[in-house]
Amino acid sequence: MMTSLKMLVTGDSARIIGFDKSGSAYRKKLLAMGLTPGTTFTITRYAPMGDPVEIKLRGFSLSLRKNEASVLMIEKL
């Protein structure tokens, strides 16, 4: 079932299934950072105000701002 990153809590895992059409400006940047369809990741932590969110994927940690993260179409594992 498709969900958004803001619906996940620390420790949840998810898989990237694609990108929202409205986020074409971020798509190339996210792909370059390793956020490709099929990639699984885990929510490591949220900043106190909720922005940014830190995820762990492919052996490294990555921080994403809300507007960048909202482009990701994901499914919770």
PyMOL commands that set and color helices and strands:
alter all, ss='L'
color gray80, all
select helices_A, chain A and resi 5-7+21-32+66-69
alter helices_A, ss='H'
color red, helices_A
select strands_A, chain A and resi 2-3+13-19+40-46+53-57+60-64+72-76
alter strands_A, ss='S'
color yellow, strands_A
deselect
rebuild
show_as cartoon
